[in-house]
Amino acid sequence: MKNLLLVLLIAGILSTSYMLDWPSEIEAAQDAAATYRANKAEQIDRETLEKAIQTLCGENAGWKLLADGSVQCYTHRGFKTKRVTL
């Protein structure tokens, strides 16, 4: 009788062991969702910055973001026109 209870206890533990990973899967899904939201917000910020720079430089102008945070505007032929600080 004692051995039967021990066997049933072990069988019960082993049969439910697949649930032990359950919280980590939820955490992984939450992390993935948080990463997605952060990337989406970063993309929106980048698009807003690019639109503002394009407005400052001109519709057909090219531009380059410089290391000091300023923007060098170019004509559509590649000549430097103005330098803008945001």
N, C-alpha and C positions, 0 to 999 in steps of 0.2 A: 504494500500500500504506500509506504514511504517512497519507494523507488518510482512508483507510478506518478505520484504528485510531483516529484522532482523532474521526471521526464516531461510531464505536461507543462510545468513551469518553464523548462528550457525550450520546449516547442513553442510556447506562447511568446517568449522573448524573441526567438529567432523568426517567428512568423511576422512580428511587428517591427523588425529591425529596419525594414525599408523606409519606415517613417522617420528614422533618425536624421535623414538628410533634408527633411521637409523645411525646417526653418532656414537653412542655408540657401535653398532654392528661392525662397521668398526674398531673402536679403539680396541675392543676385539680381532678381527681377527689379527690386527697388533701386539698386545701384545702377542698373541699366537705364531705368526710367529717369533717374536723376542726371545721369550723364547725357542722355538725350535732351533733357530740358536745358542743361547748361550749354550744350553745343548749339541748340536752336537759338538761345538767347545771344550767344556769341555771334552767330551768323546774322542775326537781325541787327546787332550793333555794328557789325562790319559793313552790312549793306547800307545802313544809315550813314556811316562815315564816308563810304564811297560816293553816295549820292550827294552829300554836302561838299565833298572835294570836287566832284564833277561840276556842281553848280558854281563853285568859286573859280575854277579854272576855265570853264566854258563848255558848251555842249559837245564840240568836236575835238576838244583838247585832250591830250594825254597827260598823265601825271605820274609822279613817283614819290612814294613816301620815304623820306630821308631818315637817317639814324637819329638825328636830333629832334625828331617829331614834326618837323616842318615838311611842306609839300612843294616839290618843284613841278611847275606846270610847263607843258611843252605844246607847241603848235602841232597840227596834224602832220606836219612835215618833219618834226623832230627838233625844232629850234626852241631853246629855253625862252620862256616869256616872263614869268614872274614866280616868286617864291612866297608861299603863304604859310603862316603859322596858325595852327588851330588853337 
